[in-house]
Amino acid sequence: MDRGSPSWIHGSAYRGLIAGGLGLGLALAGGASRHDEVQQALVRCLALLAIGATLWPLDLAILRRHAGVLAAVGAAYALLLLQLVPLPPGVWAGLPGHDAYARIAEASGTVGWRPLSLSPDLTLNALAALLPASAAALAALHLGFRGRTRLAAAVVAVAVLSGLLGLAQVAAGGLRLYRETSQDAAVGLFANRNHQAALMACALPLTGVLAGLRLRDGADRRLVLVLAPTTMVFLLVALVATGSRMGLVLGAIGLGGAALAWRATGQRLWPARRVARLIAVGGLSLVTAGLALTIARGGAVGRLAPSDIAGETRLAMLQPLLTTAKAFMPLGAGFGTFDGVYRQFEPRALLSTIYMNQAHNEPLQLAIEGGVPALALLAGFAGWWARAVWRATRRGPAAGPDRGGRRRAMALAAATVTLILMISSLVDYPLRTPLLGALFAVACVELIAAARDRPSSVEARP
């Protein structure tokens, strides 16, 4: 086939190359959330290239088929852009929460037209931060079921690589990819131990569904039944090595999702033969004992103690966060402004060496930075997600015979991935890292594809 022809451009090889290249770049440079990490410029440029390559030559067929999704994404971009529109001095000074800043502007003689956002440069950075997830979602929309399955396998491979790097960091020290990072934890390809734990947890259901699909396609059963459990045990060890407390909860959710996805492919949870069941029980007992010992020595349990300063600080931040959000309602202070505006409301009792660059609670941070419009978008997404999960994972003839197996299994794995990242976002900020944000976007695309009433022409391509 002529690679310069339009048919090759629309082929699975070209689409897979785009998704793979973007994924590799995100794995190597998309593990930090701070705007001042130099890798951010790299992943955003790569995202722009991926968006351009995906849309070239311009074909609006897939975009029209997902007009509702594009409208929702467009609304998020529009909200940030509106925060950058300059406002007259009187209007700006009268916005909720802006009075103190208006007095400063008047005292310094800098009164003039200003945007709603109190930190326009950081809001512009937040706008650019949407690019990697947007590029990943757009690339995944152009992949068929087989292409997205390969993408899931690539995510597991990245998780294993990150786990290996994390264990090497603990054993040898150093090997950190980012300037601002946890120096004493197994962070792998990330800057934050919690984000590493979230990736390990997300890889568990993907490993389960991929193993089940392999068996369904006729792969060597003994090889799959060795590789899949080994991979999952390694992921659990790497997760525990992070010392993340929330990681333990996310790992349990990941294991549950792996079991559901494995079962949805038509596989048995327990071997049929008695001898095999006894071997399985013995193996699980050894693994459980080993993990318990690792957890006891890994620091996660110790960090549950009341003396954990960071944990106490995050809990005590709840009331000041609510006060901050109330002060800037209903329009918010501007995306990216949390660090600056929160200090105005931080009580003296919470002043310490612990630096809270984010709220560690995404709904509250959205309320502070985006106000009612941001919360409305969040509520709309939550409603869409619940409906999409129900439609994609339900049983019965309405879902179609194929979705009762392969598509339903992949949807269960994708639903688990999104659930893990959403739960983690209640106490952390995993979606602010380009890699996990892109993974979340791809999982949402899988839910969209699985929830369709019938496969489309693009979906049917190998």
Sequence and secondary structure as in RCSB ss.txt:
>XXXX:A:sequence
MDRGSPSWIHGSAYRGLIAGGLGLGLALAGGASRHDEVQQALVRCLALLAIGATLWPLDLAILRRHAGVLAAVGA
AYALLLLQLVPLPPGVWAGLPGHDAYARIAEASGTVGWRPLSLSPDLTLNALAALLPASAAALAALHLGFRGRTR
LAAAVVAVAVLSGLLGLAQVAAGGLRLYRETSQDAAVGLFANRNHQAALMACALPLTGVLAGLRLRDGADRRLVL
VLAPTTMVFLLVALVATGSRMGLVLGAIGLGGAALAWRATGQRLWPARRVARLIAVGGLSLVTAGLALTIARGGA
VGRLAPSDIAGETRLAMLQPLLTTAKAFMPLGAGFGTFDGVYRQFEPRALLSTIYMNQAHNEPLQLAIEGGVPAL
ALLAGFAGWWARAVWRATRRGPAAGPDRGGRRRAMALAAATVTLILMISSLVDYPLRTPLLGALFAVACVELIAA
ARDRPSSVEARP
>XXXX:A:secstr
  TTSHHHHTSHHHHHHHHHHHHHHHHHH     TT THHHHHHHHHHHHHHHHH S   HHHHHTHHHHHHHHH
HHHHHHHTTSEE HHHHHTSTT HHHHHHHHHHT  S EESSS HHHHHHHHHHTHHHHHHHHHHHTS HHHHHH
HHHHHHHHHHHHHHHHHHHHHH    SSSS  TTS  TTSSSHHHHHHHHHHHHHHHHHHHHHHHHTT  HHHHH
HHHHHHHHHHHHHHHHTT HHHHHHHHHHHHHHHHHHHHTT  SS SSHHHHHHHHHHHHHHHHHHHHHHHHHST
TGGGSTT HHHHHHHHTHHHHHHHHHHHTTT S TT HHHHHTTT  GGG SS   SS S HHHHHHHHHHHHHH
HHHHHHHHHHHHHHHHHH  SGGG TTIIIIIHHHHHHHHHHHHHHHHHTTTS GGGSHHHHHHHHHHHHHHHHH
TSSS  HHHH  
